[in-house]
Amino acid sequence: MKHTLKTEWTLGVVGGVIAVTALGLGRAFGKIEHSSLNQKLISWAAAVVLLIAGAFAIVHLSRATGRFVTRQSNIGAGATIRLIASGAGSLILIFLLLTVLDVSLDHLLIGAGVAGIILGVAAQQSLGNIFAALVLLLARPFVVGDNIRIRSGVTGIIDVKVLGIGLTYVTVLTEDGYLKVPNSVLLGAGIGQFIPGVTPPATPPVAPAPPPRSGSSAPTPSAAEPNPESTAPNTTLSGSDESSM
């Protein structure tokens, strides 16, 4: 049964309130180790209610978030946000269940930290694509249906039409067919809009030089004009001429 967006938000909030209430009661009145039977029953009952109500809240809240993002952006963005919200909610629910059951989180957190480092190094490219998808969804340099020009060192300069935005890849249509481009490549590429059928000029137009202003340059002497120094008569007398006079 498909609910409206408002109903999804309402069901998610109600489930979240029940889960938080079960968490509080289990922590206040329940205890697993070194406790009576009643305290153990309270802890296990609170854990069961927390699991059911928490899962119910995660399903409806993630669905409502995905539908809301889909209305604001596109289907691919909504699916990505819904998947991320479900994963984050499930992780939080697991830690809350362990808290109700009095499981020590110290060793668990250390193990989770080491596992996170190993997975982060092993899946560095995949995680980079996921975070790039979040940035693309928030910045929105393009949406599904846009005709864009991609300038990248990986793909070169290509003109494509965006068909879908996923968690790790963006599906585009090129002249040669369909192409899936990693989100990290698009995040580091130059992206601009283009009009199909219009070829950009190879070189930018050069503006004409402004005409010279009158009187700004001095007149050059004519080639036929004699040099006064070269035509002046030699009036210097030698020593023999002075003695003869």
Sequence and secondary structure as in RCSB ss.txt:
>XXXX:A:sequence
MKHTLKTEWTLGVVGGVIAVTALGLGRAFGKIEHSSLNQKLISWAAAVVLLIAGAFAIVHLSRATGRFVTRQSNI
GAGATIRLIASGAGSLILIFLLLTVLDVSLDHLLIGAGVAGIILGVAAQQSLGNIFAALVLLLARPFVVGDNIRI
RSGVTGIIDVKVLGIGLTYVTVLTEDGYLKVPNSVLLGAGIGQFIPGVTPPATPPVAPAPPPRSGSSAPTPSAAE
PNPESTAPNTTLSGSDESSM
>XXXX:A:secstr
    HHHHHHHHHHHHHHHHHHHHHHHHH  STT  HHHHHHHHHHHHHHHHHHHHHHHHHHHHHHHHHHHHS H
HHHHHHHHHHHHHHHHHHHHHHHHHTT  HHHHHHHHHHHHHHHHHHTHHHHHHHHHHHHHHHH S  TT EEEE
EETTTEEEEEEEEEE SSEEEEEETTEEEEEEHHHHHTSEEEE  TT    SS          TTSS     TTS
  HHHHS      HHHHHH 
